[in-house]
Every structure is written in structure tokens, then in C-alpha cells.
Amino acid sequence: MDAKITLSFDQAIIERAKKYAEAQNMSLSRMMELILDKITTKQYDSLEDFPISDWVNTIAEGKAEYKTAQKTRKKMKDEYYTRKK
């Protein structure tokens, strides 16, 4: 059963991801589902342990960077609304 989720990404990333998904004959939703399925079906202690496949690297620019610093809820909320402007 499908369920809906709302996520926020940088607009440029969304556009690149949509183009990539279309080239693969799949929706962006299904592509994200595939990525999340791969991440959650194996045991990884952190994102740094997750092997980034070549096809993910093709839609990214530069080296993958993981931001794991803890942020307060207020800080995340402020950043979210700042990006929306």
C-alpha cells in the first residue's frame, strides 16, 4: 500500500533527479522508494557506511557530503522557512 510523504530538497536537485528518473522510465517517487529500500534493508551504522552507487553519483555534483551534526528543532524549522523564501 502506498502512503504519501512530504520532503524538502534544493530545487536544483529536484530538477536533476526528475530528469534522471524520467530517463530511467520511472517516477521520482519510485526512484526515492528504491533508494530508501536499499538503505533500510541492510545494516549500516551510519550514512558514511552506505556505499553510494554509480547511478546516484551521476545525479550528484562533487563528492557526497553527509551532514550528521545534531540540530535543534527550532534551527531546522528556521532553515526550512528560510529556504522557502
ChimeraX attribute file (.defattr): number of C-alpha atoms within 10 A of each C-alpha:
attribute: neighborCount
match mode: 1-to-1
recipient: residues
	/A:1	2
	/A:2	4
	/A:3	4
	/A:4	6
	/A:5	6
	/A:6	4
	/A:7	5
	/A:8	9
	/A:9	9
	/A:10	9
	/A:11	10
	/A:12	9
	/A:13	13
	/A:14	13
	/A:15	11
	/A:16	14
	/A:17	20
	/A:18	18
	/A:19	15
	/A:20	19
	/A:21	18
	/A:22	13
	/A:23	10
	/A:24	11
	/A:25	10
	/A:26	12
	/A:27	16
	/A:28	17
	/A:29	13
	/A:30	11
	/A:31	18
	/A:32	13
	/A:33	12
	/A:34	11
	/A:35	12
	/A:36	11
	/A:37	11
	/A:38	11
	/A:39	15
	/A:40	9
	/A:41	8
	/A:42	9
	/A:43	9
	/A:44	12
	/A:45	8
	/A:46	9
	/A:47	13
	/A:48	13
	/A:49	9
	/A:50	13
	/A:51	9
	/A:52	12
	/A:53	8
	/A:54	9
	/A:55	9
	/A:56	12
	/A:57	12
	/A:58	12
	/A:59	15
	/A:60	13
	/A:61	8
	/A:62	8
	/A:63	7
	/A:64	11
	/A:65	8
	/A:66	9
	/A:67	8
	/A:68	9
	/A:69	6
	/A:70	8
	/A:71	9
	/A:72	9
	/A:73	9
	/A:74	9
	/A:75	10
	/A:76	12
	/A:77	11
	/A:78	11
	/A:79	11
	/A:80	13
	/A:81	9
	/A:82	9
	/A:83	11
	/A:84	8
	/A:85	5
